[in-house]
Amino acid sequence: MSDIVSSAASATSPIEPSAAVSGRALSPGRRTLRRFLRHRLALFGATVMGIMVLCAITAPIIAPYDPTAINLVNISQPPGRDHLLGTDAVGRDILSRALYGARISLSVGVVAVAIYLSIGFILGAVAGYTGGLTDSAIMRFTDVMMCFPTFVLILILVGIVGPNITNIMLVIGLFGWPGVARLVRGQVLQLREMDYVLAARAVGGSRPYVMSRHILPNVIGPLTVAGSLGIAGAILAEAGLSFLGLGVTQPTPSWGAMLNEARNPATLATEPWLWLTPGILISLAVLSANFIGDGLRDAFDVRSKAGH
Amino acid sequence: MEYILRRLAMVPFLLIGITIITYVMISLAPGDPVTALINPEELNVRSAEELDAIREELGLNDPIPVRYVLWLKEAVQGNLGYSYQSDRPVLDTILDRLPETIFLSGSSMVVAMLVGGTLGIISARKQYSVLDYVFSITAFFGLSVPNFFFAMIGIFVFAVKLEWFPVFGMYTPGEPTGLTLDMLHHAVLPVTALAVPQIAEYMRYSRAATLDAINAEHVTTARAKGLADRAVFRRHVFRNSLIPMVTIVGLSLPGVIGGSFIIETIFSWPGIGLLGYTAVLQRDYPLQIGIALMAAAAVLLANLATDITYALVDPRIRYE
């Protein structure tokens, strides 16, 4: 399969080439600039994400209006003094909706990724650790799942079980694991042969004990990287679903749902403030999660461990 | 050769796996499987007793694994059931829309490969330059900004404000259909929106591949013997840097298919993405399942083609 390739693709940072040793001489100034910049990106991501999380938590306090309060006197107002970012077609305050929307979008991202990291870790660890037929069965299942375009599966299953926040989290969580399973299995295959793992098994350590005590701590790094990049993907998936009207439903605000309200060409053309705010927020959140993931990858130096 | 054979041998198993997953989804979907499988025009003239007889005949009273085999027998013969909405066979409905989707997705992939590949090579040749950083960060944006947001910006700026391109649709009403200038004009915005994340992907990949090629020992040798930079690149780097890019074609396909659902919907592009989206909204389960099945098969075949091409162009690849 193309697993060799896909892990290489995901483990290669765009700033750092896969050939770690550059053939070219690098002036100290340039090298500093490079390190500085790389840290800056992760730092930028962490800062933006931190602010967003803070806004999401304190939304009930800092939001100037009730995000679902309909005010028919003030419909479709452009940004102004009363409504800093304007109002939508039924007079709801965009700023308040954006703040509350952060709660939905971010929590869907975190919960969905937590679900699929767990599934992926368990399947990958069991496959790698047990080997043999179990390994083959799990990995072929993974291969099959990887053939399906994830977004299409998510869309169909959400259509079947019905769109609401819980279902969205579960469905995104249900289909995200194959990549994680492969990553974990690759790591476990190497760890399994390490002397300290062999020693732990030799003195009679049970499988759950060895797994949680010796295997898990060693895959935390790659899992954290996969997790933060996964959050970026899950936020995008939720936004895409809600944008199509198959995600978080009215009147609950989510960034994707706010974009959905501005989807028809007339609104899109005449009331750009409706969709610019949520669009920029989604982009910033995903960008930050990607920056953080990239910074973590360098910090953990996943590349040198991730191969098969 | 052995690699290719082993790779081919896996295909039937993966295909069976795909149909099993698909069948599980069918069983999850609400609705009567009898009405889903029978031509709806016949359905109206049948009594309840007759339907029960069909149910027995189709083996729907059998346990799920037996039903799966029966369903598979139909599916292999091209009977994926009938669309709830249009009463037409699912397979025909999908095949009808296939050219529109292949055109849109295919164009976006070609554009992405050319643009992303070129930018990545430039980035690698100017490693650590300001340009390199700008490109790398741009690639991050390309991967992070949702393509529907790109599409909305595109519509707002280029269709509404500048009026360079139409807002949506595939043809101007009244114009002839087919591969016309009018159609190409309609395709510019959706192709671009679909291509953006892929361009970013190709950029990252071709940059890394080019750097790998540049750092190879034979390149150092070529440079040591005094070959001009340009010649070194053309003869020793360029071709090697292209090889890994082959894999992106297969890897990016699931994303392209997912993206086409959103982009075709925004631009009312009458392809399979829009068909699938409508099918989800209308709870047209047979059609949804058919589309998922076809999409998975397409990804499987694309990966197969990718791996085989890769093995052919790079003799160093062997099955692990």
Contacts between the chains, C-beta under 8 A, distances in Angstrom:
chain1	res1	chain2	res2	distance
A	1	B	10	7.6
A	1	B	303	7.1
A	1	B	307	7.5
A	2	B	247	6.1
A	2	B	250	6.1
A	2	B	251	6.6
A	2	B	303	5.6
A	2	B	306	6.6
A	2	B	307	6.0
A	4	B	320	7.2
A	5	B	244	7.5
A	5	B	247	4.5
A	5	B	251	7.0
A	5	B	310	8.0
A	6	B	251	6.0
A	9	B	205	6.3
A	9	B	247	7.5
A	9	B	248	7.6
A	9	B	251	6.5
A	12	B	204	7.0
A	12	B	205	7.7
A	12	B	208	4.8
A	14	B	136	4.7
A	14	B	139	5.4
A	14	B	140	7.1
A	14	B	203	7.4
A	14	B	204	4.3
A	14	B	207	6.6
A	14	B	208	7.7
A	15	B	133	8.0
A	15	B	136	5.4
A	17	B	124	7.4
A	17	B	127	7.5
A	17	B	207	6.9
A	17	B	208	5.1
A	17	B	211	3.7
A	17	B	212	7.0
A	18	B	208	4.8
A	18	B	211	7.2
A	18	B	212	5.9
A	19	B	208	7.9
A	19	B	211	5.3
A	19	B	212	4.9
A	19	B	215	4.5
A	21	B	215	7.0
A	22	B	127	7.1
A	22	B	211	7.7
A	22	B	215	7.0
A	23	B	214	6.6
A	23	B	215	4.6
A	23	B	219	8.0
A	23	B	220	6.6
A	24	B	127	6.9
A	24	B	128	8.0
A	26	B	128	6.8
A	30	B	128	5.5
A	34	B	128	6.4
A	37	B	133	6.4
A	41	B	137	7.6
A	41	B	140	7.7
A	140	B	13	6.6
A	140	B	14	7.5
A	140	B	17	6.6
A	141	B	17	7.0
A	143	B	10	7.8
A	143	B	14	5.9
A	143	B	17	7.4
A	144	B	14	5.7
A	144	B	17	3.3
A	144	B	18	5.8
A	144	B	20	7.8
A	144	B	21	6.3
A	145	B	21	7.1
A	146	B	254	7.9
A	146	B	299	7.9
A	147	B	14	6.5
A	147	B	17	8.0
A	147	B	18	5.7
A	147	B	254	8.0
A	147	B	296	4.4
A	147	B	297	7.8
A	147	B	299	4.7
A	147	B	300	4.7
A	147	B	303	7.5
A	148	B	18	7.4
A	148	B	21	7.0
A	148	B	254	7.3
A	148	B	292	6.5
A	148	B	295	6.9
A	148	B	296	4.7
A	148	B	299	7.2
A	149	B	253	7.6
A	149	B	254	3.9
A	149	B	255	7.4
A	149	B	257	4.2
A	149	B	258	4.7
A	149	B	295	5.2
A	149	B	296	7.5
A	149	B	299	6.5
A	150	B	254	6.5
A	150	B	258	6.6
A	151	B	254	7.8
A	151	B	255	7.9
A	151	B	257	7.8
A	151	B	258	3.0
A	151	B	259	7.7
A	151	B	261	6.6
A	152	B	257	6.2
A	152	B	258	5.8
A	152	B	261	6.6
A	152	B	276	6.8
A	152	B	291	7.1
A	152	B	292	5.8
A	152	B	295	5.5
A	153	B	25	8.0
A	153	B	292	6.6
A	155	B	261	6.5
A	155	B	276	7.3
A	155	B	277	7.5
A	155	B	280	5.6
A	156	B	25	6.6
A	156	B	280	6.3
A	156	B	288	4.9
A	156	B	289	7.6
A	156	B	292	5.9
A	157	B	25	7.2
A	157	B	28	7.7
A	158	B	280	7.9
A	159	B	280	4.0
A	159	B	281	7.7
A	159	B	283	6.7
A	159	B	288	6.8
A	160	B	25	7.5
A	160	B	28	5.7
A	160	B	29	5.4
A	160	B	30	7.4
A	160	B	285	7.6
A	232	B	144	6.7
A	236	B	146	5.7
A	239	B	146	5.6
A	239	B	148	7.9
A	240	B	146	6.6
A	240	B	148	6.7
A	240	B	258	7.8
A	240	B	262	5.6
A	243	B	146	7.6
A	243	B	148	5.3
A	243	B	262	6.9
A	244	B	261	7.5
A	244	B	262	6.5
A	244	B	265	6.3
A	244	B	277	6.3
A	245	B	281	7.7
A	246	B	280	6.5
A	246	B	281	7.8
A	259	B	148	6.9
A	259	B	149	7.0
A	259	B	152	7.2
A	262	B	152	7.5
A	263	B	152	7.9
A	263	B	266	7.1
A	265	B	155	6.9
A	265	B	160	7.5
A	265	B	167	4.9
A	265	B	168	6.8
A	268	B	152	6.0
A	268	B	155	6.1
A	268	B	156	6.1
A	268	B	160	7.2
A	269	B	155	8.0
A	269	B	156	6.7
A	269	B	160	4.2
A	272	B	156	6.1
A	275	B	149	7.8
A	275	B	152	5.6
A	279	B	146	7.4
A	279	B	149	4.0
A	279	B	152	6.6
A	279	B	153	7.6
A	282	B	145	8.0
A	282	B	146	5.7
A	282	B	149	6.6
A	283	B	141	7.6
A	283	B	144	5.8
A	283	B	145	4.3
A	283	B	146	6.9
A	283	B	149	6.2
A	286	B	144	4.1
A	286	B	145	7.4
A	286	B	146	7.3
A	287	B	140	6.3
A	287	B	141	6.6
A	287	B	144	3.9
A	287	B	145	7.5
A	290	B	140	5.9
A	290	B	143	6.4
A	290	B	144	5.3
A	291	B	140	6.9
A	294	B	140	7.8
A	308	B	320	7.0
